[in-house]
């Protein structure tokens, strides 16, 4: 079984590769707001995923110690999503809101695909 940190490292590498592709799209196409929104959303999504991994490790540690009451950082992650959307809304000439939302979901889609592939390979 992979640890959360190993899964996060895989996700981070895949996401940085995607962000590099988005940067190339931003540099060489006329769809700059769309690619900028994908970059913005992906980076905020990666930040949310990092928070989730960190909070899950802390939650596991508290459970193993027999303690209770650890939160999973839902409010912080929600505020991060609102921040990405607010930034895209405040500067529509630079960021497309829809592509920002899509970019925000990319880390979770990558996680789902990676887990399906992992499950198929190890079944």
N, C-alpha and C positions, 0 to 999 in steps of 0.2 A: 504494500500500500504506500502510495506517495504521501509525503507530508504536505501540509498547506504551503510551506515555504517553497518546496520543489514545484508545486503547481503554479504558484505565483511567479516564480522565476521563468517557467516556460511561457506563461501568459505574457509576461513583461517583454520577453524576447520577440514573441510573435507580434505583439502590439507595436513595438518599436519598428519592426520591419514594415508593418502597415502604415505607420505614421511617416516613415521614410518614403513610401509610395505616394502617400497623400501630399507630401512636400513636393515631390517631383510633379505631381498633377497640378499643384498650386503654381509651381514655377513655369511650367510649359504649356498650360492651357489657359483659355479665357474664362474658365469657371472658378476664378479665385475665391469668391465668397463660399462656394460649395465646399471646396477642398479646405479652406480655412475653418469652416464649421466642423468638418470631419476631424480635423486636427484638434481643434478646441474640445470637442466632445470626447474624443478618444483619450486625451490627456486627463480630462476631468473624470472619465470613467475608470482609467487606470488608477487615479488617486483614490477613487471610491473603493476599488477592488483591494488596493493596498490597505486602506483603513479596515476593510472587512477581514482581511487575513490577520492583521495585527490584533483586532478585537477578538477574533475567534481563538487565537493562540492564548490571549489573556483569559478568555472565558474557560478554555480547557484547563489552564493552570489553576484557576480558582475552583473548578469542579473537582480536580484531582486532590486539592487541599481540603476538600469538604466544605468550602465556603459557598456562599450564595450571593446573588445580587449584582452580578456583572452585566453590564449592558453591551449590546452589539454595535453601538454607535449609529443607530438608525437616523437620529436627528442630524448628525454631522453629515452623513451621506446624502440625506434629503436636501440639506442646505447647499451642499456642493452641486447637486443637480439643478437646484433653483439658481445658483450663482452662474452656472454655465449658460442656462437659458436667459438669464437677465443680461449677461454680457452680450450674447448674440442678439437679443432684442434691442439693447442700447446702441449697438453699432451694426445695423443691418447692411450698411455698405461694405463692411468687412467680413461679416459672418452670416451665413444662412442658418436660420433657426431650425429648419427641418433636418438639415445635414448635421447640425450640432446635436440634436436629439438622437439621430441615427448613430453618430460617432460615440455618444455617451453609452449606447447599448452594445457597442462592438465588443468590449471586454467580456461581457456576460455571454454573448453569442459565441465568442471564441472558447470560453470556458465550457459551454454546453457541447460544442463540437469536439473539443479535446477529450472530454469525459466520455462521449459516445465512442470515439476512436479507441480510447483506453479500455473501455468495457468490451468492445468487440475483439480487440487483440488478446485480452486476458480472460476470455470466457471459456 
